[in-house]
């Protein structure tokens, strides 16, 4: 009996540690959206340097220009990145966050629970891996909440939107991201 309890406790602890890197510390929430949308399936670039440099803040500014209700826009650096992934091998090269109506304004600064996080990667494969990791972790522990994930045709950008946002509002984000 104790061995079974230890195994269960160990599995829960391992999951909690794995999810710590997601930047998602939502309190218990009902199951909701878990979606990934991409405008097109991009061809893999021969080299990341062939693409013009785009930053996460550029993406957030483009979404704001498209009329989306974003506030408290902030670009993270290696000192303010809540996940400590910025600039690390295989992780995002830039990150920005913003508050969105429907998000939790009392959540930790730069957290996905506040509304929106944009992460830009060197390759589409790195962005795919990050999105898959987060969605699988959330699916396995629904108590942590949900996220919408949107990707422009480039494939290197991951736009994460809290699942607390109403689906009709999320659709507006999906449409705006598809036009990037």
Buried (B, 14 or more C-beta within 10 A) or exposed (E): EEEEEEEEEEEEEEBEEBBEBBBBBBEEBEEBBBBBBBBEEBEEBEEBEEBEEBBBBBBBBBBBEBEBBBEBBBBBEEEEBBBEBBEEEEBBBBBBBBBBBBBBEEBEEBBBBBBBBBBBBBBBEBBBBBBEBBBEBBEEBBEBBBBBBBBBBBBBBBBBBBBBBEEEBBEBBBBBBBEB
